Amino acid sequence: MDLARRCIMPDELVFMMGNFAARFPTDRRYTLNHMWLNAEGDSVRFGLSAYAIRLLREVYFLEWSVDAGAAVRQKDEIGAVESSKAVAALYAPADGTITRFNAGALADPSAINKDGYGAGWLFEMTARAADAMEPAEYLKYLETSWTKAQELLKGQMAQ
Amino acid sequence: MKKLAVIIFRSPGQDPRKHEMEENILAALASDPDVAAAMAPHLYDLREADAAVASLRSVTGPLVVLAWLYPRAIHWTLDRLGIKGQRGETQLRRDDPEDEKRKDSASAPNASARTIWSLDLRDNDDTATHVAEIQRILRDLHAVSANAGPAASVTLPSVIRMQPSGVSLSRWYPVIDFGRCNDCMECLDFCLFGVYGVDDDGHVVVESPDNCKKGCPACSRVCPQNAILFPMHRTPAIAGAPGASFDARKLDLSELFGAPAAVQLAAAERNAALAGAEKEAKPRDNLDKLMDALDDAKL
């Protein structure tokens, strides 16, 4: 019974970006800059949310401007990502120390597109991440963020 | 016998320093027995029916063109007006490496044997530098004719009609670089205003330039070959600057990924200004359509 129910209603929330269904697993929390996080003890693993990945499309370049072990403040620029559609700087989602970058995603950023919630994770850091949102809260935030994203896209397309 | 025609296209504005430079270059060339030089109205605003265009079309032989535009924009705006030729190499500015790669594989349709050198007057504010470059081109022509018989003579009407016929309005329309265009038709699909069409040979052309919405360069951004120019756009990559990479045309999503407040503020101001301009210029599109267009754009 439980298993059947899970197959019909998987543990994820869906946000429609136009005709695209962006999926958000409910087993983790999300940040304002569109990363997901999963805490395991002191270490928190971060990756890009389906929302961020959808805006970027095929990611083919990822670089970090800080080394593992670096202490960062929230909103510090820590790296950059480039995709078929866009470029974007990446910013620290919280105060803390970055302990490890995902070497797999660094070597082959397509892992971010293939398995953004798993093998395509970005980095781990020791962080309290107190202002991370629960999935339902993140979806509400996406509704406003989506409007802003479309304005940004429209603005740059028509610039 | 004149060996080289030189046309100086005036700047679109009323900047006295620019007009002074145009006049100075013309005066410096007047004493050269091998050069036939003339002044013409702002190139980008010319219409095919203008008397100045008819005059320009009657110019034969090697041609140097000076304008306040990027050389690639000059070349393809002339091409569009039926003033065609091979792109001559200039030493004031290095050619776009992107075009260097393509030279062998892509020759523009209807390219004629004569050469047109396009010089951007913004490259140097010194009259003598531009005049020296024209004299270098002339020396090269002499060297070629010494080896291969007499150089083609030049015809140039004594006067090129200065004012376009009718009221002179500043125009806004895309110019296709046919050295790059591969007829993928993305622009045709993307433009909502029917600017593009297909000619009898199946090539995409700017069919209705005056349908274009002033200030909108969106088709240039979706073009996979970077072949659509808006010569008067303030972004160099869109205006035809050499060396401008495809990356410069990518969307910058940093703001969405948490870029600091100053950037957000600047972007917000820019978007507000844009929204105001859009209200006048065109109806708001369905935003979903935009996302679909992005889907299809394959930038």
Interface residues (C-beta under 8 A of the other chain):
Chain A: M17 G18 N19 F20 L32 N33 H34 A52 L55 L56 K75 E82 S84 K85 A86 V87 A88 A89 L90 Y91 P93 S145 K148 A149 Q150 E151 L152 L153 K154 G155 Q156 M157 A158 Q159
Chain B: G215 C216 P217 A218 R221 T235 D247 K250 L251 D252 L253 S254 E255 L256 F257 G258 A259 P260 A267 R270 N271 L274 A275 E278 D285 L287 D288 L290 M291 D292 L294 A297 K298 L299
